[in-house]
Amino acid sequence: MTRRGNNEGTIRKRSDGRWEARISVNGRQRSVYGKTRDEVSRKLRTLQQSVDQGLPLHNERTTVAQFLEQWLETAVRVSVRPSTLKSYTGHIKFHIVPAIGTVPLVKLQPQHVQRMINALLESGLSPSTVLRVRATLRRSLNQAMKWGVVSRNVATLVTPPKVERFRVEPLTAEEALAILQVVKPHRLEALYTLLLGSGLRLGEALGLRWEDVDLAQGKLTVRFALQRIDGTHKLVAPKSRSSRRTVALPQFVLHALQRHRERQELERLIWTDTNALGLVFTTLAGRPLDGPAANSTFKRLLKSADLRPLRLHDLRHGYASLLLAKGVHARVVMELLGHSQISLTLDTYSHVIPALQHEAVDRLDELLPMPIEDMFVAPPKN
């Protein structure tokens, strides 16, 4: 028999019924496991590709903390937005590693993850935050499976925390009109009016450039979102393809944007920043506008007018609710909001749908009216 070369693997069935594939890398053995020969064969090919590409390999002593550090550097940093990387890093540093970081990755069990979830909830962390921490761990273990390091994702085998469904409190038309009146004297009138009249996310509105706005055609195109990364404002591409969209604007938004443009031309005279990004919304000094500051100003305006407290994001919800209440199809609302799936739109605004059912039935009555003489006939008894 010839000696097996470096990076060549073998596959065998173990006494416990599982299949095992081994590969020799620089004189050291690495193993992957699976329920079937085909599964192990796929993992072996993935492992061999990792070796060829110089990706990190793991042994039985590799801890969860060590793996997660390598996962962030190797697979995450190059594939997600900076804000997402920051979120994953926080979940790992403050929640996952303190709880299960010392556990060898190949020995990680559902019980470890369940105890972590329970402890986080008992510490006072909200169920939604704990759910996001679990999602980060689940994604990392999915990558571990692709790399052939583990045979299953134990984060999927636990009982997740129950998160109460968020219920949007819709704006009435009267409230929407009151908000438009309250913000009108303020220099950020156009921002608040745009959010209510277009459904843009705050980051999308703050990342809007004048070249993305067509006042003559009455529309804008979402191409970027503004994010604060390590203390610096940057324009980043939208998360998904559906977020890159063109939105038609109502007349009251176009008028507000036109007034804002005229005001901004005067403000340019005192700018200390050149606004190289060409942003629609800036500070008085011409710098990118900070989202939390705009949100705080909006809350103060509402309080001064004795209106109920709202966040800027609630204007997006108000936009969608008002459209649905007027009978606009949920598919159209989905596209205007930049949702990737219509189920997200329907789930978020399910409180508006029952009212539309009555409207639909009324329209059916208009289409198929009952003859007058039949209206006085008693319905049959069961």
C-alpha positions in Angstrom: 0.0 0.0 0.0 1.2 3.5 -0.7 1.2 6.0 2.1 -1.6 8.5 2.0 -0.6 12.0 0.9 -1.1 15.3 2.7 -4.7 16.6 2.6 -6.1 13.3 1.4 -9.0 12.0 3.5 -10.5 8.6 4.5 -14.1 7.8 5.3 -15.2 5.0 7.7 -18.3 4.0 9.6 -17.8 4.1 13.4 -19.0 1.5 15.9 -21.7 4.0 17.1 -23.3 4.1 13.7 -22.0 7.5 12.7 -19.7 8.1 9.7 -16.3 9.7 10.2 -13.9 11.3 7.7 -10.3 12.0 8.5 -7.9 14.3 6.8 -4.1 14.7 7.4 -2.9 18.3 7.5 0.8 18.8 8.0 1.0 15.5 9.8 -2.0 16.2 12.1 -5.3 14.4 11.9 -8.6 16.3 11.6 -12.0 14.5 11.7 -15.6 15.4 10.7 -18.7 13.4 11.5 -22.2 12.8 10.0 -25.1 10.5 10.0 -24.6 9.3 6.4 -21.6 8.7 4.1 -22.8 11.4 1.7 -23.0 13.9 4.5 -19.5 13.2 5.7 -18.2 13.2 2.1 -19.6 16.7 1.6 -18.0 17.9 4.8 -14.7 16.3 3.8 -14.7 18.2 0.5 -15.5 21.4 2.5 -12.7 20.7 4.9 -10.3 20.1 2.0 -11.3 23.4 0.4 -10.7 25.2 3.7 -7.2 23.7 3.8 -6.6 24.8 0.2 -7.9 28.3 0.9 -5.9 28.6 4.1 -9.0 28.9 6.3 -8.6 28.1 10.0 -9.0 24.5 11.1 -10.2 23.5 14.5 -9.5 20.6 16.8 -11.3 19.1 19.8 -9.6 21.6 22.1 -10.9 24.6 20.3 -13.2 26.5 22.6 -16.4 28.3 21.6 -14.6 31.6 22.3 -11.7 30.8 20.0 -14.0 29.7 17.3 -16.2 32.8 17.5 -13.1 35.0 17.3 -12.0 33.3 14.1 -15.5 33.3 12.7 -15.8 37.1 13.1 -12.4 37.6 11.4 -12.7 35.0 8.7 -16.4 34.9 7.7 -18.2 37.9 9.1 -15.9 41.0 8.7 -15.8 40.6 5.0 -19.5 39.9 4.4 -21.7 42.2 6.6 -22.1 45.9 7.2 -20.1 47.5 10.0 -23.1 48.0 12.2 -23.9 44.2 11.9 -20.4 43.3 12.8 -20.6 45.6 15.8 -23.8 43.9 16.9 -22.4 40.4 16.5 -19.2 41.4 18.4 -21.2 42.8 21.3 -23.4 39.7 21.6 -20.3 37.5 21.6 -18.2 39.6 24.0 -20.8 40.5 26.6 -23.2 37.5 26.5 -22.0 34.4 24.7 -18.3 34.1 25.8 -19.0 34.8 29.5 -21.6 32.0 29.5 -20.1 29.3 27.3 -16.8 30.6 25.9 -14.7 28.0 27.7 -16.7 25.0 26.4 -14.9 23.0 23.7 -16.8 23.7 20.5 -17.2 20.0 19.6 -18.7 19.3 23.1 -21.2 22.2 23.0 -24.6 20.8 23.9 -28.2 22.2 23.7 -28.1 22.3 27.5 -25.2 24.7 27.5 -27.1 27.1 25.2 -30.4 26.7 27.1 -28.7 27.6 30.4 -27.2 30.6 28.8 -30.6 31.8 27.5 -32.2 31.3 30.9 -29.4 33.1 32.7 -29.6 36.1 30.3 -33.4 36.4 30.9 -32.9 36.1 34.7 -30.3 38.9 34.5 -33.0 41.3 33.2 -32.1 41.2 29.5 -35.2 41.6 27.3 -36.5 38.5 25.4 -36.0 40.2 22.1 -32.3 40.9 22.9 -31.8 37.4 24.1 -33.3 36.1 20.9 -30.8 38.2 18.9 -27.9 36.8 20.9 -29.2 33.3 20.1 -29.4 34.2 16.5 -25.8 35.3 16.4 -24.7 32.0 18.0 -27.0 30.1 15.5 -25.4 31.8 12.5 -21.9 31.1 13.8 -22.7 27.4 14.3 -24.2 27.2 10.8 -20.8 28.2 9.6 -19.1 25.7 11.8 -21.3 23.0 10.2 -20.3 24.2 6.7 -16.6 24.0 7.7 -17.2 20.5 9.0 -16.3 21.4 12.6 -19.6 20.2 14.2 -22.3 17.9 13.0 -25.3 19.8 14.2 -26.3 23.3 15.3 -27.2 23.0 19.0 -28.6 26.6 19.0 -31.6 25.4 17.0 -32.4 22.7 19.6 -33.3 25.0 22.5 -36.5 26.6 23.6 -36.2 30.3 22.5 -37.6 33.1 24.7 -41.1 34.1 24.0 -41.3 37.6 22.5 -44.5 39.5 22.7 -45.6 40.5 19.2 -45.0 44.2 18.6 -48.3 46.0 18.0 -48.2 49.2 16.0 -50.4 51.9 17.3 -51.6 53.5 14.1 -51.8 57.2 13.5 -55.1 58.6 12.7 -55.5 61.1 9.8 -56.2 63.8 12.4 -53.0 62.9 14.3 -51.0 63.0 11.0 -52.4 66.4 10.2 -51.6 67.7 13.7 -48.0 66.4 13.4 -47.5 68.2 10.0 -48.7 71.4 11.6 -46.4 71.1 14.6 -43.2 70.5 12.6 -43.9 73.1 10.0 -42.1 76.0 11.6 -39.0 73.9 12.4 -35.9 73.8 10.1 -36.3 70.0 10.0 -39.9 70.2 8.9 -39.0 68.5 5.6 -37.4 65.5 7.3 -40.4 64.8 9.5 -42.8 65.4 6.7 -40.8 63.1 4.4 -40.8 60.3 7.0 -44.6 60.5 7.3 -45.2 60.9 3.6 -42.8 58.3 2.2 -42.3 55.6 4.8 -38.5 55.8 4.6 -36.4 54.5 7.5 -34.6 57.2 9.4 -31.2 56.1 8.1 -32.5 56.1 4.6 -33.8 59.6 4.9 -30.6 60.9 6.5 -28.6 59.3 3.8 -30.6 60.9 1.0 -28.7 63.1 -1.4 -30.1 65.8 -3.6 -29.1 63.8 -6.6 -31.4 61.0 -5.4 -34.4 63.4 -5.3 -36.4 64.3 -8.4 -38.7 67.1 -7.5 -39.9 67.6 -11.0 -41.0 64.0 -11.4 -42.2 63.7 -7.8 -40.0 60.8 -6.7 -36.8 59.8 -4.9 -34.5 56.8 -5.1 -33.2 55.1 -2.0 -29.5 54.3 -2.7 -27.8 54.6 0.7 -28.4 54.8 4.4 -26.5 57.0 6.8 -24.8 55.2 9.7 -22.5 56.4 12.5 -19.5 54.0 12.6 -16.7 54.5 15.1 -17.8 58.1 15.6 -17.9 58.9 11.8 -20.9 59.2 9.6 -20.8 57.0 6.5 -23.1 56.2 3.6 -23.7 52.5 3.4 -25.6 50.4 0.9 -29.1 49.2 1.9 -29.3 45.8 3.5 -31.3 44.1 0.8 -32.2 44.4 -2.8 -35.8 45.3 -1.9 -34.5 48.3 0.2 -33.1 49.8 -3.0 -36.3 51.3 -4.4 -37.9 54.3 -6.0 -40.7 56.0 -4.0 -43.3 58.3 -5.4 -43.9 61.4 -3.2 -47.2 63.2 -2.4 -47.5 66.9 -3.1 -47.2 67.9 0.6 -43.8 66.2 0.8 -42.6 67.8 -2.4 -43.6 71.3 -1.2 -41.8 70.7 2.1 -38.6 69.5 0.3 -38.7 72.6 -2.0 -38.9 74.9 1.0 -36.1 73.0 2.7 -33.9 73.3 -0.4 -34.4 77.1 -0.4 -33.6 77.3 3.3 -30.5 75.2 2.8 -29.2 77.5 0.1 -29.2 80.3 2.7 -27.6 78.0 5.4 -24.7 77.3 3.0 -23.5 80.8 3.6 -22.6 79.9 7.2 -21.5 76.3 6.7 -18.2 75.2 8.3 -18.4 71.9 6.5 -18.5 71.5 2.7 -21.1 68.7 2.9 -19.1 66.6 0.3 -21.8 63.9 0.5 -24.4 66.3 -0.9 -26.9 65.4 1.8 -30.4 66.7 1.8 -30.5 66.9 5.7 -27.6 68.4 7.6 -26.8 70.4 10.7 -26.6 74.2 10.6 -22.9 73.7 10.1 -23.5 71.5 7.1 -22.5 68.2 8.7 -24.4 65.0 8.5 -27.4 65.0 10.8 -27.4 62.7 13.8 -30.4 60.3 14.1 -30.8 60.4 17.9 -30.7 64.2 17.9 -33.4 64.4 15.2 -35.5 62.0 17.2 -35.1 64.0 20.4 -36.1 67.2 18.7 -39.2 65.5 17.2 -40.3 64.3 20.7 -39.9 67.8 22.1 -42.1 69.2 19.3 -44.8 66.7 20.1 -44.7 67.4 23.8 -44.9 71.1 23.3 -48.2 70.5 21.4 -49.6 68.0 23.9 -49.5 65.2 21.3 -48.9 61.6 22.3 -45.3 60.5 22.5 -43.9 59.0 19.2 -40.6 57.9 17.8 -39.5 58.9 14.3 -39.9 55.3 13.3 -43.6 55.5 14.2 -44.0 57.9 11.3 -43.0 55.0 9.0 -45.7 52.9 10.7 -48.2 55.7 10.3 -47.5 56.0 6.6 -48.1 52.2 6.1 -51.2 52.2 8.3 -52.8 55.1 6.5 -52.2 53.6 3.1 -53.7 50.3 4.1 -56.7 52.0 5.7 -57.4 53.7 2.4 -57.4 50.4 0.6 -54.0 50.4 -0.9 -52.9 46.8 -1.6 -50.5 45.3 0.9 -48.2 44.3 -2.0 -47.8 48.0 -3.0 -47.2 49.0 0.6 -44.6 46.3 0.9 -42.7 47.6 -2.1 -42.9 51.2 -0.9 -41.6 50.3 2.6 -38.8 48.1 1.1 -39.9 44.9 2.9 -38.4 41.8 1.5 -41.5 39.7 2.1 -45.2 40.5 2.1 -45.7 38.4 5.2 -43.6 41.0 7.1 -45.9 43.7 6.0 -49.1 41.8 6.9 -47.7 40.6 10.3 -46.6 44.2 11.2 -49.9 45.8 10.2 -52.4 43.0 10.9 -54.4 45.4 13.1 -55.4 47.3 10.0 -56.5 44.3 7.9 -59.8 43.5 9.7 -61.1 47.0 8.8 -60.3 46.3 5.2 -62.4 43.1 5.3 -65.6 45.1 5.9 -64.7 47.4 3.1 -64.1 44.4 0.8 -67.5 42.9 1.7 -69.2 46.2 1.1 -67.6 46.4 -2.4 -68.9 42.9 -3.1 -72.4 44.0 -2.1 -72.1 46.9 -4.6 -71.0 44.4 -7.3 -73.7 41.8 -6.6 -76.6 43.7 -5.0 -79.6 41.8 -3.6 -82.9 42.4 -5.4 -85.1 44.7 -3.3 -87.9 42.1 -2.9 -85.4 39.6 -1.5 -84.4 42.1 1.3 -87.7 41.5 3.1 -87.6 37.7 3.0 -86.5 36.1 6.3 -83.4 33.9 6.1 -84.1 30.2 6.3 -84.0 28.6 9.8 -81.4 25.9 10.6 
